[in-house]
């Protein structure tokens, strides 16, 4: 497939790649381009900003979660040649698993998908050192994918001086600069960036930053680079067993939708961390997803046959969640009745008796779990993990599903039904309450890393 595509990457986190990606998406949209977007790695918030611009969900791709061929399949699935794909990298371009391996890095994803890279360099406080920095990145670029650079936090005057040096000495295109711009700033909190709906006049802000980018960066050249991306295909004979199963699920589903079990998916200000392909895979296996708000609604959707409680920021809406007694009782009744429930991180916290926030305020929650959650003031768990059940339930015996943890809260009862193993160090620990119809704990799962999980969740909702 000849799919137009680019990746926005950077030497390190905090270089401005999210701002540049958002601004570029808006600039291309204003030019009438049909856009799709992707985020490298286990990130929920950057895709929300992408969606705010392009109006359709952004997807995650991660070469730790899935093999190279499966990653290519997920990338190209449902794509058309009239689209332009914009990928946003993660951390520093070459920062992969454990900080040293290629898997999970933006560069590995770019190599896997043969995607040209635009490197965004925070050049504030630099002179010719920026040339040396770019030279180092080019030296590491064995596939010659870096096609251009954008110098962030730089003045026009100095860009006009340094650009000819970059192009003359390094042979890479200096696409433009982006000045220090205070009218658009994405604030951070303990779990990362604030969400787009928390920012006042977000669409007007995006429009403004996009106009500034278009003034200072050669958008025509970026389009040309995207158009020159090489053909990309999927060799189905190289798909691993899981990749083959994913393809069969996504492309071969023939279930009767009128008999589809309803999975009630919590989605509101407090619960909004979902991988798009997780939801699509549940639908592929026959589920009907109905969204509800634990903050605003009084009961679960009618005929709910299962519940999915994703991650998010329940601690920021603890009072509203606690005050909604009808919903608390509705979910506890479903829990006690044995309804299949998958809960991750924030959703797991919500099932506890109480949540105590960072200010020490304690709030009543569902109470399905006889335990409490508290803010610890430090990062409790962080990073990629392989998850294996002690006894087969949602997975086949001995199989793993891949996930990620990132939380500052901890529970007095984290569960011990699953063993989590760090892929680089081999260190392991127990987590998750996994029995019968339940899978509840802090880890976030990426269902396409093991399609059996999604299939078995839906099967449990069907009563099989």
N, C-alpha and C positions, 0 to 999 in steps of 0.2 A: 504494500500500500504506500502511495506517495502522500504522506500526511505532513502538512506544514507544522513545524514544532520548534520550540526553543526551551531552554531551561535558564532560569535566573538563579545564579548561585553566588557564593561569596567566600572570602577567606575565613570568616568566623561569624558567629552569631552576633547580632547587633550592628551589622554592616549596612542595613537598610534594605535587604532583599524583599521583605514583605511589603514595604511602602512602594518600592519600585515595581514589584509584581502587580500590586493593586492598580497603580497609576497606569502601567502599561496595558493591563486588561481594559481599563476604561478608554484609553486612547485608541486601542484597536477596535473596541466596540463602537466608538464614535466614527470610525472609518468604515463601519458596516461589515466588519468581519464576523463570521460565525465562530464563536469561541467555545472551547472547552478548557478546563484547567485541572491540574493535579498538584498534590503536595507530596513531596518525598518524606517518608518517615511517619512515625506515630504522632500526628498532630491533628487536633480537632478544630482549633480556633482559626488558623490561617485559611482553611477551606471555607469557613463562614464568611470571611472577608471576600474571598473569590466569588462566592455565591451572591453576595450583596451587589457585586458589579454585574456579573453575567446572567444572574437570574435562574441558574440551574445548579444542581449540586456539583461540587468539586469532589474528586476522588483521591484516595491515598494510594501510593505505590511504594513498595518497600522490598528490597532484595534480601532482607533478613527474613521477612515473613513468607515470601514465595520464591521459588526457583527462577532463574533467568527466563526460561521459556514461558513459565506460567505468568511471570510479570509482564512479558510482552503480550501474552494473550489478554490479560486484564486491561492492559493499556489500549490495545486495538479493538477490544470488544465494543461493538455498536458505533464504531467510528466511521466517518465518511471523509473523502478526500477534499470536500469543500470546507472542511473545518480547519481551524488553527488551534493547536494545543500549546498552552503555556504551562510549564512546570515550575514550581517553586522548590528550590533545594532546601536542605536542612543543615544547620550548623555550618562548619567549614566544608568546602567542596570535597575534601578527601577524608573527612571525619566519618568513619564507619564504626562497626561493632567494636566496643571496647576502646574506641579512639585509635585503633591500629589496624583493624581488618577492613577490607573493602566492602563487605556486606553491610547494607544499610546506609551506605554513603550516597550523597548526591551524585558523585562521580560514577559510582557503580551503576546507578540507575540510568545516568546519561549514556554510559557505554552499552548497557543492556538494550536501551531503546534507540541507540544511535542518534541522540538528540544534541544539536549544537548548543553550546553554553555561552551565555553572556555573564561575565564576571563583574559583580558589583563590589567595588573596593571603597571602603571608608578611607578617604585620603586626607582627612583633616589632620593638620600638623605635619604633613609630609611634603618634601620636595622631591628630588630625583629618587629618593628611596622608594617611591611608589613604583618606579620602573623596575627596580630590583625585585620588589615583591611580586609583581606580575610575571617577571622573568622566571622566578622560581615555580610559580604555578604552571607556566607553560612547559617547563622542563619535566614536571611530573605528569603532564598530559600526554600519555603515550598514544592515545587514539586521536590526538589533534582535534579535539572537539571545541576548545575555547576559541571562539570566533570574534569576540569583541569584548570591550570593557567599558563600564560606566563608572566614572569617578564621583563618588558621593561626598557631600559636604566640601565642595570645592567651588571656587569663584570662576567666573568666565575668564577673567584676566589670566589666571594661572593655567587654566585648562588650555587656552590658546598657546601658551608657552610649552606645556608638557606634552600635549597631544602629538605634535610632530616627532618628539623624541621617542615616545612609545611606539608609534607606527614605524619610524625609521630604524630603531634598534631591535624591535621585537617582531615586527611584521604582523601585528595584530591590530584590528581596527579600534581606534578610540572613538566610541559611539557618542560620547557626550559627557556632560557633568550634571550633577544635581546639587543645587546650592543648599546651604542650611535653610530649612523651611519649617517655620514654627506653627504654620496654620494647620498642619496635619501631624498629629503625634499620637501613636498608639501606646497607651500606658500599660504597665505590667503589674501583676500581682503574684502571689506565691505560686500559682500554677501556670504562669505565663502571661500572655497578653489579655487585656480586657476584651470582651466580645463586642462585635460591631454594633449591636443594638443598644449597648450601654453608652455609645458615643453620640452626642447631640449632633443633629444635622449631618449624619454620616454620609449621605449621598452627595450633599453639597461639598463636604470636605474632600471626598474622593474626586469629585469633578475638578476642584481647585488644584489638587496635587497632580492630577492628570494633565491639566493645561500647562502647569509649570514643567512637567516632564517633556511635553511636546515642544516647548520652547527651547529646551536645553539638550535634548537627545535626538539623534537621527532615527526617527521611527521608521522611515522608509528603508533604511539599511537593516534594521531589525527584522522587518518583514521579508527582505531579500534573504537574510540568513535563514529565517524559518522556511522559506520556500525552497532553499537549496539542501534541506535535510534529505538524506538518502532514503531509498525505499526500505520499508520494514515489513517483514512477514513473520508469521509464526510457523515453525516446523512442528506440526502436530505429532510427528513420530518421536520428537524429543520431549514432549510433555511427560512429566512424572505422573505417577498414579493419581496424586491429588489434583494435578492440573487437568488431567483427563476427566476426572470426576466433576470438577468445576465446569468444564466445557459442556459435559452432558447435562448438568443441572441447569445452566444458563440457557442452553440452546435446545434442550430436548424435553423441557417441562410440558406435560400434556394433562395436568391435573384439572379436575372440575372445580372451577373457582366458586361455584355456588355451595360446594361442600368444604371450602377452605376453612381451617380453624382460624379464629380471630386471635391474634397476639396483640395485646394492649401494650403500646409503646409509650412510655413516659416522655413527653417532650414539651418543655416550656423553659422559662428563665433558669430554673434550677437544674434541669436534666436535658442536656443538649449535645452530649459527646457521643456521636455515632459515626462509624465508618459507613459510607454510602454502600459499599459492596457487601457489608454485613447484612444490611437491610434488604438489598437486592437478592442476596442468596437465600434468605428466609422466604422471600416471595417465590423464588425459583423452585423451592421445595414444597410450595403449596400453601403457604400462610397468607392470610389477609391481615395486613397491618392497619390497626386503628390507633390513632394518636390521642393521648389524653394528657391533662395537666394535673399533677398532684397539688399544685398551688390553687388553681382556679376551679377545677371540676369537683363535684361532690361524690362521684362514684366512678368505678371502672366502666368502660364501654360494655354495652349489653352483649351477652353471648361470648364474653372474653374466655378463651380456652387456655390462655397462657399470658404471662406478664414479662416484659423486658424493661428493666430499670437501668438506664445507661448512666454514665458519669456526668459530671457537671460541677455546679457550685451550690449544693444544698445548704452549705454553711452560711452562704450569703442571704438565703431566703428561709432560714430556719424558723423564724417567727411565723411567717406566712404558712409554711408547711405544718408547723405545730398547731396553728389555729384552725386548720381545716380538719376537724375531727371526723367528719363524715368520710373523707377520703382515707384517713388513717384506719378507720374501722373497716372500710371496704377492702383495703389491701390486706389487712390482718385476717379478715374472714376468708379471703381467697387463699392466703398462705395456710391457714388452718385446715382448709378444705382439700389441700393437696394439689392446688393448681400449679402447673409447671411455672417456675420462676427462674429467670436468669437476671442477676443483678451485678453490676460492676461498679466499683469505687464509690462514687456518690450515691448510686442506687443501693449499694450494700449499706452505706452509712444510714440511709433513710429507713432501712428495715430495723435498725437498732431501737432500744428503749429511749435513748437520749443522744443528742449531739451537743457537745460543749464547744462553743466557738472560741476564737482567738482572744476575745475579751473576757472569757470566763463565764459567759451566759449559757445556762443549760436549757435545752428545749426538748420537749417530748416528741418522740417520733412514733413509728408504727408499732414497735414493740414485738414484732414477730421473732426477733432474735433477743434472747435474754442476755444482753450485753450493752455496753455504752461506747460511744466514740468521742474522742477528745482531740483538740488541736495540740500538737506536740511542740510547735515552735521550730521544728527542724524537718528536713526531708527524711521521711521514714524509709521509703523504698524508691528506687529510681532505676529505670533501664529495662532492656529486653530480657525476656525469660522464656524458657521452654516449660510447658506445664504438662504433667503426666498424672493421671488419676491413680490412686492407690488400688482402686477396684473399678473395672469398666462400668461406665454409666452413660455419659454423654459421648465418650470416645471408645474406640476398640481397645482391647487389652494391649498395653504396652505402647500405644500411640501417644503422640504429643500434639498440642496446639500451641501456637506461638502468641505471645502477648507482650505487655509492657506495663510497668508500674510507675506512678509518679504521684505521691500523696504526702501531705504534711499531717494528716489525721491518722490516728491509730485506733484499733478496736481492742476491747478486753477479751474478745473471742474471734480471732481471725479465721478459725477453721484449720483443720489438719487433714483434709481428705485428698489433697493434691500436693504433689511435690513440684516446687518451682526451682529451676536450675538456671544459673547465669551461664550463658553460652561461652563466654571467654574465660572465666575463672573456674567453672565447674562447681562453684559453691551452690548449695541448695538449702531450701527451707520449706516448711509446711505452710499451707494456706488453703483457703476456700472451704466452704461447707458444700459438699457435693454428695447428695444422697437422693435416691428416688427421683423426684421431679425437680430438685433444687440444684442450682449452680450459682452460688453467691459468694463474692469476695472482692478484694481490692483490685486484682489484675484486670486490665482491659484486654479483651481478646480480639484477634483478627481472624474471623471465621474462614476466609479463603485459604488460610494456612492449613486448615484441616476441615474439609467440607462436611465430614461426618458430624461435627458438632452441630451445625445448622440443621442438617437432616434429622438428627436425633431429637433436637429441640422441637422441631415441627411435628415429628412423629409422636412425641409425648403429648403435645397439644391436641393431636388427633385422638389420643387415648389408646394408641398402639403400644 
